[in-house]
Amino acid sequence: MYTGHVGDYHRPRCRLCVVAEEQQVAQEEMTVFTRTLGRSGLEVSALGLGTWAIGGPVWDEQGRPVGWGRVDDAESIRAIHRGLELGVTFWDTADVYGTGHSERLLGLGLAGARQRVVIATKFGRVFAEGSRQIIGRAADPAHIRRACEDSLRRLNTDYIDLYQFHLGDYDPERAVEVRETLEDLVREGKIRFYGWSTDDPQRARIFAEGEHCVAVQCKMNLFERNEAMLQLAREHNLAVIVRGPLGRGLLTGKFTPDSRLPADDVRHTWDLSQGPQAERLARLARLRDVLTRDGRTLAQAALGWLWAISAQTIPIPGFKTVAQVEENARALDYGPLSERQIAEIEALLQEEA
């Protein structure tokens, strides 16, 4: 291996340097399916990646698990790097995920790539950093400002692209004060845009009236729909950041009626042998052929369904491993499901109704 000075142009070049440059060129030339982040004008990969899971275990005020179990931080960093390599430019986190741990990991994983990614995080929960315990809720202006500064520090960045209100059931009459505080943060350069993570279109509408509101985040997937939110997004040109696009893993096909989840996993109460989850497993089995006909995995098809139903959806599946990132990111190669697939899916679901 050549270790001479940069100026020694006449000497043979390091093979690893040549490979690295070729990979960089290939990445720059890679065409990735993109979408616009609402009325912000920012172009992002049509798939984002959510980082709730990599925050590790965390418990709510009642001591119930609201995390996704144990994680390997080194694997999490490798997974973030792999997402970047595959063209993912939109990354979603929250201050409460792992009580700060997810933001810190994302800041490390995206080091050196800040100018080519869009980072979204959230506020509204109260916790002691690193405690793994949520102790309350807050949305007064002082808390919002403090939470923003803490997120900037953990993410190792000077600004947040999309700052999202995490209290989906917050009092609508007090939401205007939250919105105006966010507008102040935009003027100060701390954040670029904001949105509300809520499943309620009427609450989302309050934020949509703000100049720099560009998105709403809500739960949506093949089996859990929110047409009213999609309509609101169309009216106000908002991006719909889709959490739970894979039904908390149910739509990946990896579960069976005998599957059990650990006590520190938010899904630990699932009974996949009966009840709602069992019914969805059975429904997924009936849709499998239509969803995977063109070579997609079930997870990739579930993401493709979301792209097909609206031009404004940006799903953010979570991950713990490099393999999960690779499978989800490769859904970008397939894009939306075809009109024929959508029609067949709806026909099958109507037969069950």
C-alpha positions in Angstrom: 0.0 0.0 0.0 1.3 3.4 -0.9 1.6 5.8 2.0 3.5 8.7 0.3 2.5 12.4 0.4 -0.5 13.7 -1.5 1.7 15.6 -3.8 3.5 12.5 -5.1 1.2 12.2 -8.1 3.6 10.0 -10.1 3.5 7.1 -7.7 0.9 4.3 -7.8 -2.4 5.2 -6.1 -3.7 3.2 -3.1 -6.1 0.5 -4.3 -8.4 1.2 -1.3 -8.5 4.9 -2.2 -9.5 4.1 -5.8 -12.3 1.8 -4.5 -13.5 4.5 -2.1 -13.7 7.1 -4.9 -15.6 4.7 -7.2 -18.1 4.0 -4.4 -18.5 7.7 -3.9 -19.1 8.3 -7.6 -21.6 5.4 -7.7 -23.5 6.8 -4.7 -23.6 10.3 -6.3 -25.0 8.8 -9.6 -27.5 6.5 -7.8 -31.1 7.5 -8.7 -33.4 7.2 -5.7 -37.2 7.5 -5.6 -37.9 10.8 -3.9 -40.7 12.9 -2.6 -41.1 16.6 -1.5 -41.5 17.3 2.2 -44.8 19.1 1.9 -44.6 22.8 1.2 -41.0 23.0 2.5 -39.7 22.3 -1.0 -37.1 19.9 0.5 -36.6 16.8 -1.6 -36.1 13.7 0.5 -35.9 9.9 -0.2 -39.5 8.6 -0.4 -38.6 6.3 2.4 -37.3 7.6 5.7 -36.0 5.5 8.6 -37.4 5.7 12.1 -35.1 5.3 15.1 -37.4 4.5 17.9 -36.2 0.9 18.1 -32.5 1.7 18.3 -33.1 3.9 21.4 -33.3 0.6 23.4 -35.6 -0.1 26.4 -37.6 2.7 28.0 -40.6 2.7 30.4 -43.5 5.1 30.8 -44.8 6.8 33.9 -46.6 3.6 34.9 -43.6 1.4 34.4 -44.8 -0.1 31.2 -42.3 -0.8 28.4 -42.6 1.6 25.5 -39.3 0.7 23.7 -38.4 -2.2 21.5 -36.0 -4.2 23.7 -32.3 -4.5 23.8 -30.2 -3.3 21.0 -26.5 -3.4 19.8 -25.3 0.2 19.4 -22.5 -0.8 17.0 -25.0 -2.6 14.8 -27.2 0.5 15.0 -24.4 2.7 13.7 -23.6 0.2 10.9 -27.3 0.2 10.0 -27.4 4.1 9.8 -24.3 4.0 7.5 -25.9 1.4 5.3 -29.1 3.5 5.0 -26.9 6.4 3.8 -25.2 4.2 1.3 -28.6 3.1 -0.1 -29.8 6.6 -0.6 -31.9 7.3 2.5 -31.9 11.0 3.2 -34.8 11.4 5.7 -34.3 10.3 9.3 -36.8 10.4 12.1 -36.2 10.3 15.8 -37.5 11.8 19.1 -35.8 13.1 22.3 -37.7 10.5 24.3 -36.5 7.4 22.3 -34.1 5.7 24.8 -34.4 9.0 26.8 -31.9 10.7 24.5 -30.0 7.6 23.3 -31.6 7.5 19.8 -30.7 11.1 19.1 -27.1 10.6 20.2 -26.7 7.5 18.0 -28.2 9.3 15.0 -25.9 12.2 15.6 -22.9 9.8 15.5 -24.2 7.8 12.6 -24.8 10.9 10.4 -21.5 12.6 11.2 -20.1 14.0 8.0 -23.4 13.6 6.1 -25.3 16.5 7.7 -25.6 18.6 4.5 -27.2 15.7 2.5 -29.8 14.5 5.0 -33.0 15.9 6.5 -33.4 15.2 10.3 -36.7 15.1 12.1 -37.1 14.9 15.8 -39.8 15.4 18.4 -40.5 17.0 21.8 -43.2 16.9 24.5 -42.1 14.1 26.9 -40.2 14.8 30.1 -37.4 12.5 31.2 -34.0 12.5 32.8 -31.5 11.9 30.0 -30.2 8.4 30.1 -32.7 7.3 32.8 -34.8 5.0 30.6 -37.8 6.4 32.4 -40.4 8.9 31.2 -41.7 11.0 34.0 -44.2 13.4 32.4 -45.3 15.6 29.6 -44.8 19.3 28.9 -45.4 21.8 26.1 -44.9 25.2 27.6 -42.6 27.6 25.7 -39.8 27.2 28.2 -39.9 23.4 27.9 -40.0 23.5 24.1 -36.9 25.8 24.0 -35.0 23.6 26.5 -35.9 20.4 24.6 -34.8 22.0 21.3 -31.4 22.9 22.7 -31.0 19.4 24.2 -31.9 17.8 20.9 -29.4 20.0 19.0 -26.7 19.0 21.4 -27.4 15.3 21.2 -27.8 15.3 17.4 -24.6 17.4 17.1 -26.2 19.9 14.7 -26.9 23.6 14.5 -30.5 23.2 13.3 -33.3 20.7 13.1 -35.0 20.3 9.7 -38.4 19.2 11.0 -39.4 19.6 14.7 -42.5 17.6 15.6 -44.9 17.9 18.5 -45.0 14.5 20.1 -48.2 14.8 22.2 -50.9 13.6 19.8 -53.8 14.2 22.2 -52.7 17.7 23.4 -55.5 20.3 24.2 -56.4 21.9 20.9 -57.1 25.2 22.6 -53.5 25.4 23.9 -51.9 24.1 20.7 -51.7 27.6 19.1 -49.2 28.6 21.8 -47.1 25.6 20.8 -47.3 26.5 17.2 -46.3 30.1 17.8 -43.3 29.0 19.9 -42.2 26.9 17.0 -42.6 29.8 14.6 -40.3 31.7 17.0 -37.7 28.9 16.8 -37.9 29.1 13.0 -37.2 32.8 13.0 -34.2 32.2 15.3 -32.7 29.6 13.0 -33.0 26.7 15.5 -35.4 24.8 13.3 -36.4 25.0 9.7 -40.0 23.6 9.7 -42.3 21.9 12.1 -45.3 19.4 12.3 -47.5 17.5 14.7 -47.3 13.8 15.4 -51.0 13.1 15.9 -53.7 10.8 14.5 -56.4 13.5 14.8 -56.9 15.6 11.6 -58.6 18.4 13.5 -55.5 18.9 15.7 -53.3 18.7 12.7 -55.3 21.4 11.0 -54.4 23.9 13.8 -50.7 23.4 13.0 -51.4 23.5 9.3 -52.4 27.1 9.6 -48.9 28.0 10.6 -46.6 29.3 7.9 -43.8 26.8 8.5 -45.8 23.7 9.2 -45.0 21.3 6.4 -45.9 17.8 7.8 -48.1 15.7 10.0 -47.0 12.4 11.3 -49.6 9.7 11.9 -50.1 6.0 12.1 -51.1 4.4 8.8 -50.6 1.0 7.1 -52.4 -1.5 5.0 -54.7 -2.4 7.8 -54.9 1.0 9.7 -56.1 3.9 7.5 -56.7 7.6 8.0 -58.3 9.0 4.8 -59.3 12.2 6.7 -55.6 12.9 7.3 -54.7 12.3 3.7 -57.4 14.8 2.7 -56.1 17.4 5.1 -52.5 16.9 3.7 -53.8 17.4 0.1 -55.6 20.6 1.1 -52.6 22.1 2.9 -49.8 20.5 0.9 -48.4 18.7 3.9 -46.2 15.6 3.9 -47.6 12.7 5.7 -44.8 11.1 7.7 -46.1 7.5 8.2 -45.3 5.8 11.5 -46.1 2.2 11.9 -46.0 1.5 8.2 -45.3 -2.2 8.8 -47.9 -2.5 11.6 -45.1 -2.7 14.2 -43.6 -5.6 12.3 -46.8 -7.5 11.7 -46.8 -6.8 8.0 -43.3 -8.2 7.5 -44.5 -11.8 7.6 -41.9 -12.7 10.3 -44.5 -13.5 13.0 -46.5 -16.7 13.4 -49.4 -17.5 15.9 -46.7 -19.0 18.2 -44.5 -15.9 18.3 -43.8 -14.3 21.7 -42.0 -11.0 22.4 -39.8 -10.1 25.4 -41.1 -8.2 28.4 -39.1 -5.0 27.6 -40.7 -4.8 24.1 -43.7 -2.5 23.6 -45.5 -5.4 21.8 -45.0 -7.9 24.6 -48.8 -8.1 25.3 -49.6 -9.3 21.8 -51.4 -12.6 21.5 -50.8 -13.7 17.9 -52.9 -16.8 18.3 -56.2 -15.0 18.8 -57.7 -11.5 18.7 -56.9 -8.5 16.4 -53.3 -9.5 15.7 -54.2 -13.0 14.8 -56.9 -11.7 12.4 -54.4 -9.4 10.7 -52.0 -12.3 10.3 -54.7 -14.3 8.6 -55.6 -11.4 6.4 -52.0 -10.9 5.4 -51.7 -14.5 4.4 -54.7 -14.0 2.0 -53.0 -11.0 0.5 -49.5 -12.5 0.2 -49.7 -13.5 -3.5 -50.9 -10.1 -4.7 -48.4 -8.2 -2.6 -45.3 -10.3 -3.6 -46.2 -11.1 -7.2 -43.6 -8.7 -8.6 -40.8 -10.0 -6.5 -41.2 -7.7 -3.5 -41.0 -9.0 0.1 -44.1 -8.4 2.2 -42.4 -5.5 4.0 -41.5 -3.9 0.6 -45.1 -4.4 -0.6 -46.5 -2.7 2.5 -44.3 0.3 1.9 -45.3 0.3 -1.8 -49.0 0.3 -0.9 -48.4 3.5 1.1 -46.7 5.2 -1.8 -49.5 4.1 -4.1 -52.4 5.6 -2.1 -51.0 9.1 -1.9 -48.3 11.2 -3.4 -47.6 12.8 0.0 -46.8 9.7 2.1 -43.3 9.2 3.4 -43.1 5.9 5.5 -40.5 5.7 8.2 -40.1 2.0 9.1 -37.9 1.3 12.2 -34.9 -0.9 12.3 -32.4 -2.6 14.6 -30.2 -4.3 12.1 -28.3 -3.7 8.8 -30.5 -6.4 7.2 -33.7 -4.6 8.1 -32.4 -1.4 6.6 -31.4 -3.1 3.4 -34.8 -4.8 3.0 -36.7 -1.6 3.6 -34.5 0.7 1.6 -34.6 -1.6 -1.4 -38.4 -1.0 -1.5 -37.3 2.3 -3.2 -36.2 0.2 -6.2 -39.8 -1.1 -6.7 -41.7 2.2 -5.9 -45.5 2.2 -5.5 -47.6 -0.9 -6.0 -49.4 -1.0 -9.4 -53.0 0.1 -9.9 -53.8 -3.5 -10.6 -52.3 -4.6 -7.3 -54.2 -1.9 -5.4 -57.5 -2.9 -7.0 -57.0 -6.6 -6.2 -56.1 -5.8 -2.6 -59.2 -3.7 -2.2 -61.3 -6.4 -3.8 -59.9 -9.1 -1.4 -60.5 -6.9 1.6 -64.0 -6.1 0.5 -64.8 -9.8 0.4 -63.9 -10.0 4.1 -66.1 -7.1 5.0 
